[in-house]
Structure formats: C-alpha cells, structure tokens
C-alpha cells in the first residue's frame, strides 16, 4: 500500500504525462481566456438579473437558475479593465469553485479546448489586472489562450464583495 505522499507524487506524475489538458475557453477583454474544464457544469442563457443594493460593479446581479439564486461574476469588472455588455443573448458559464457556485459572464463562449501539456507555459511576471490571476499561457490551433486560476478569482471576488468588518459565512 502506497504512502499518501507517494500516491500524490504518482498522481501528479500521471497527470504531467497526460498528453492534453482540457479547458473551457471564452472571449473576454479582447482576448481568449480559459479555466479548467471540470469547473464548468453548464452554459446557460443569462436570465433577468436582480441588482443587489451596495453590490460591487463586478457582481452585476443575481439570477435564478433551476430554483437556485446564483451571483453573476464579471471578470473584466473585477480586474478593472472594462465590463461585459449584458444582453438577452449573453451566455454564462455556471461554475463550481470549492463551496461557491457562480455564473461567469463573457463577451462570447468558445467552449472546450485541448492544449498539449507541453505547450503550457508559466504566465508573465506582470501582477496587475487580469495577469494577476493567470496560472499559465497556452496555445491551440486558434491561437494563444491565457489560463485563469478561476478558484482564486472567485475567492478574490468573494473577499472584495464582503464589506470589511462584517462576519463572512
């Protein structure tokens, strides 16, 4: 029986030898961005939004999906580089990041892309705007893709949305 540390090393070794990594790709901020595909449960048409009083601009509202009220996250607003135009045709990716379930909006959705692991490179050293949340940079047949650390982005949004001094649940 393998020790937990050995099992983790074997798992990470198997993952590193896998030929491709799967990502969910969307267009945002004039570029192609993606995050780990398993985080996405579905893509839906964004329903009518209800704006929350005192909510930051990166949370343009909430909407009801299958009886559940979900916050809508605008990554462009969160990183201070514009905003997504919300229209009746806007699609949202429903994502699970740890205990949080949110709807991520973008300019458009490309869907699943496979990137050979050997083509994933470290992100640039820049640490402002969206670059602060990059985990890698890759390339597929359609061009460059910036890989977002979506769990970190969602956690940052949650931390910035909770007023200072209030109890976070």
Secondary structure as GFF3:
##gff-version 3
##sequence-region A 1 169
A	DSSP	alpha_helix	4	17	.	.	.	ID=ss1
A	DSSP	beta_strand	20	28	.	.	.	ID=ss2
A	DSSP	beta_strand	31	36	.	.	.	ID=ss3
A	DSSP	three_ten_helix	37	39	.	.	.	ID=ss4
A	DSSP	beta_strand	40	45	.	.	.	ID=ss5
A	DSSP	beta_strand	61	65	.	.	.	ID=ss6
A	DSSP	beta_strand	68	74	.	.	.	ID=ss7
A	DSSP	alpha_helix	75	78	.	.	.	ID=ss8
A	DSSP	beta_strand	91	97	.	.	.	ID=ss9
A	DSSP	beta_strand	100	105	.	.	.	ID=ss10
A	DSSP	beta_strand	108	116	.	.	.	ID=ss11
A	DSSP	three_ten_helix	117	119	.	.	.	ID=ss12
A	DSSP	three_ten_helix	129	133	.	.	.	ID=ss13
A	DSSP	beta_strand	134	140	.	.	.	ID=ss14
A	DSSP	beta_strand	143	148	.	.	.	ID=ss15
A	DSSP	alpha_helix	150	161	.	.	.	ID=ss16
###
